[in-house]
């Protein structure tokens, strides 16, 4: 049972990671951002990315905050999944 919970956690983090990447690449195509899918993905990912945009200003036309956000997201993912694994082991699931 515990391995399924951990696997679901991994899938959730992986899906969110790909949504961030799609948002980054989609920003190069204004037509994508105007579609329903593009707007939905932006609604899901923008709260996380906006945290980094507040602290990292764009360098001219280049916004590097999503790159920093991806690196930090990978660390958060690792810590969260390890914490979940240890918690599941602690309760014996």
HELIX and SHEET records of a PDB file:
HELIX    1   1 UNK A    2  UNK A   26  1                                  25    
HELIX    2   2 UNK A   30  UNK A   33  1                                   4    
HELIX    3   3 UNK A   36  UNK A   55  1                                  20    
HELIX    4   4 UNK A   65  UNK A   91  1                                  27    
END                                                                             
